[in-house]
């Protein structure tokens, strides 16, 4: 495990939260195991940056790390920290115990100060006894992860698996309609608790990869649909991609570029619609037949498409 989490992400210790996030996303896109199949070096580096981000992106954890209260893996070791404080005090002596903290003498007063009196009570902690056999439990810390998924998986929902910094995996159910930056909470999938404390939760921030075909506007899905010159003039049925598969749609005769047609109920989770914006595409080659036809047609059907613009100028 790398010692300096800031160096892992390539940022200064004074970096802002936004700078830390940008640095992580840049590295994650480069090192993600899905993009480097079989590359164990990239996989190991991905684990390191994911772990570093899970700590530095959390304001509380970052403070604990900066103060030396947790290590680079995010684990807090109360016994070790309390021992250092005790051993470094005037006349500090080593201690040992086989049944909790009963042999710690005056050092046990530290627990009273930290956990409220002699009973070690505090947020997320539970204590029994004041001296002999004193024990405490604390819920584990939440773990934070970033998961980038394809556009269609975000709007339709899916199940996927992510690789954690320690090499283990975590199954994640993506609900339909999840949006960029949304955080999913997986109960009990975080860091283990202390004593009898329950584990923390896993907080998974979702990133949505852009689609070359679809765009999202609220619950509506937008598609730019190219149509041919004859389809624009004559109209007819055309095939249109949707987030649920391909469907047929009627293009009205005389359709123009920029005209928007609506497919009801074809949006996110059925709550929105799909907006189909038409774009008339000329043929790649204008042959002599088309030229002659347009020249003859123009003699009796000429029109000015910029007339409205001229009137408003």
Secondary structure as UniProt FT lines:
FT   HELIX           5..9
FT   TURN            13..14
FT   HELIX           17..31
FT   HELIX           33..35
FT   TURN            37..38
FT   HELIX           40..56
FT   HELIX           59..66
FT   TURN            67..68
FT   TURN            72..73
FT   HELIX           78..87
FT   TURN            90..91
FT   TURN            102..103
FT   HELIX           105..108
FT   HELIX           109..115
FT   TURN            116..120
FT   TURN            123..124
FT   STRAND          125..128
FT   TURN            132..133
FT   STRAND          135..138
FT   STRAND          143..149
FT   HELIX           151..156
FT   STRAND          158..163
FT   TURN            165..166
FT   STRAND          169..174
FT   TURN            176..177
FT   TURN            180..181
FT   STRAND          183..186
FT   TURN            187..188
FT   TURN            195..196
FT   STRAND          202..208
FT   STRAND          214..217
FT   TURN            218..219
FT   STRAND          220..228
FT   HELIX           229..234
FT   STRAND          236..242
FT   TURN            243..244
FT   STRAND          245..251
FT   TURN            253..254
FT   TURN            257..258
FT   STRAND          260..263
FT   TURN            264..265
FT   HELIX           268..270
FT   STRAND          274..281
FT   HELIX           288..301
FT   TURN            305..306
FT   HELIX           307..312
//
